[in-house]
Every structure is written in C-alpha cells, then in structure tokens.
Amino acid sequence: MTEDIPTFRRGRRVLVTHDRLAGEAVELLQAHDVDVIFSPAYAPPDQVARRVAEFQVDALIVRQGRVTEAVIEASQRLRVIAKHGVGVDNIDLHAAAARNIPVVRGMGSNSRAVAELAITLSLALLKELPWLDAAVKRGEWPKPTFIGRDIGDTVLGLVGFGSIGQQTAALARALGMQVRVYDPHARDAIRAFDPACERTLDALLGECDIVSLHCPLTRETRHLLDRTRIASMKRGACVVNTARGPLIDEEALCEALHGGQLGGAGLDSFAEEPPPADSPLWRAPNLIATPHIAGVTAGASRAMALMAAQQVIDILDGGEPDARNLVRVAELATN
C-alpha cells in the first residue's frame, strides 16, 4: 500500500515513515479502528513533522529516516512510537521519554534474516569473491596462483549475542566454523550455547578471522571498532557489520583496508544513510556494501510490520507496552 487513505473513516491514525507497509499489517490496523498514513522513505524530519502535525496522528511506525523531537512534538495525540524492526538509534528517545510516549520495537522479528546476511557477507569475504569477480571481469584469470581458504578453519567472532548473534552462531557452527563471543550482557545465553566460546573483546579481536557486529548503538558502543581496536585485530581479518554504522570508525576502517591490516569488510549499515556518492569507503579494497537490507526479506518484513501494528493497537487500546520490546532510554540512548 503506497497511498494515503483519501478519507479518514476510523477514530485513530498511525503514520508510517515509509511509502509502504505489509498489507496484512495495514488490514490489522484498519480492523482495529486505525487509519494508516504514509510518508516517503528517508523524508527529512521537517517534512515528516509537517505530516504528523497535519494529521495529528496517534502513533508512529518508524521504518526509515529520523524521528526527531520536532516530529514527536508535532502531534498532541501521539501515544506510541513503534519501530519496524529492532534498532532505535534513529528515534530521539529522550524526547519521547519527556512526553511519556513509549517506544517499542520488534525483538526477534528479523533475527534469522539478518543472521543470514551476516553469514553471506562473511563467506563472500572469506572466499575473496569481490577480488575474484573484479579480476575475471578485467580479463584476468588468477586460477594458477589462487589458493582459497577453508570455511572449517575459520574463527568467527560475534560482538553481541542477542537473538541475531545467536542465530548467526548457529549458522556458523553448522558450516563448521569455530565461534567466539563477546557480550557482557548475555552471559547466560553464551553459557547455554557454549561456555568455552566466551572471550573478552580484546581477546576476540586478536583471535578471529572474521569479526561480526551484532550489538546495539549506545554511547558506549559508538566507534567500538576505532583505530586502536582495528589495529589490534588479527592481520588480514575481515569485519562484517549488519548492526549500526557508527559502531565502526569508518575513517579508520578505510585506512586499515588500504594498508592491509584488514583483509576485507562487509557493510550493511553506515554512519550516514544513504552514504554520500563520494564516500572514501568506495575506494577501499575488498569492500562489499549493501543498503541496510539485512532484515528486509519477505518473511522478516511481514513479521516486523505485524509486530509493530499489534503493539500500536495494544497501547492505543490502553494496554501496557510489552516488557521485552519496550525501549529503556538509559540503556539505548546514543547521546
């Protein structure tokens, strides 16, 4: 569904920060007295704020773009903000908290899809597909000198062991990879998976062939992989980021790729989205870039939309936010 409802027929309204939402989620909302309004993907906040003010919406479903204080204050009727997915760093959590507006998300809704892309990027880097693809297309034939790497000999390090990290670990182990994990907040989950795989962050960085990021963006995790930590990584190791762009110092990453400290990077998220056309990243060797689509599969999109829609309905109907999905500002605010 990509167009606004021409005439409001229901008592409540939700604005989606995108031009579409899974049809089943739209039908669910409409069946519960909620009209659905759309806003273009990545529309600037002032444009979104004008739309929120114009329609005086009761709820927001946040897909893409930033939800600023101005957006949150634009409707006196706003009672809930639901993230279509998990990451909430594009929402001003302090502004929402100041107005006692709960922010909820869809924990686990896209875990398998994100884990699949993390493994796909890891394998593509491990097998040097970007370099081989470019070489063959240049008319070269590197078969006489090329020696590939075995998946079974690879040590995969996971920074973050929530539902996505756990799914990634299961897929990696099924492929024969050795798994190492760092997450001081998930020790029970790590013990349930394999107590022997737990490492400190420094130990993990020095040991692993691939480091895959699966942690939220907070004040503490911003630039988690900075120049110093990247320099401490195993030479020739690869970085995969299907979480949030600012977890990595992109300038330091570029330097490490050009200098050979890192063997490659697979990025699905960036400090600025969309990244500028002249980003230095595009000149870095062995870089695979995807447009923040790890969780955008048919199944995940449906699950994220339905979870967001149901939470909007529950809260507008007077229910309490689900504790597992409720965002706590002290834990996840990035500034």
C-alpha positions, 0 to 999 in steps of 0.5 A: 500500500503506497497511498494515503487513505483519501478519507479518514473513516476510523477514530485513530491514525498511525503514520508510517515513515515509509511509502509502504507497509505489509498489507496484512499489517495495514488490514490489522490496523484498519480492523482495529479502528486505525487509519494508516498514513504514509510518508516517503522513505528517508523524508527529512524530519521537517517534512515528516513533522509537517505530516504528523502535525497535519494529521495529528496522528496517534502513533508512529511506525518508524521504518526509515529516516529520523524521528526527531523531537520536532516530529514527536512534538508535532502531534498532541495525540501521539501515544506510541512510537513503534519501530519496524524492526529492532534498532532505535538509534534513529528515534530521539528517545529522550524526547519521547521519554519527556512526553511519556510516549513509549517506544517499542520495537520488534525483538526477534522479528528479523533475527534469522534474516539478518543472521543470514546476511551476516553469514553471506557477507562473511563467506563472500569475504572469506572466499575473496569473491569481490577480488575474484569477480573484479579480476575475471571481469578485467580479463584476468584469470588468477586460477594458477596462483589462487589458493582459497581458504577453508570455511572449517578453519575459520574463527568467527567472532560475534560482538553481541549475542542477542537473538541475531548473534545467536542465530548467526552462531548457529549458522556458523557452527553448522558450516563448521566454523569455530565461534567466539563471543563477546557480550557482557550482557548475555552471559547466560545465553553464551553459557547455554550455547557454549561456555568455552566460546566466551572471550573478552573483546580484546581477546576476540579481536586478536583471535578471529578471522572474521569479526561480526557486529551484532550489538546495539548503538549506545554511547558506549558502543559508538566507534567500538571498532576505532583505530586502536581496536582495528589495529589490534585485530588479527592481520588480514581479518575481515569485519562484517557489520549488519548492526549500526554504522557508527559502531565502526570508525569508518575513517579508520576502517578505510585506512586499515583496508588500504594498508592491509591490516584488514583483509576485507569488510562487509557493510550493511549499515553506515554512519550516514544513510544513504552514504554520500556518492563520494564516500572514501569507503568506495575506494577501499579494497575488498569492500562489499556494501549493501543498503541496510537490507539485512532484515528486509526479506519477505518473511522478516518484513511481514513479521516486523510490520505485524509486530509493530501494528499489534503493539500500536493497537495494544497501547492505543487500546490502553494496554501496557507496552510489552516488557521485552520490546519496550525501549529503556532510554538509559540503556539505548540512548546514543547521546 
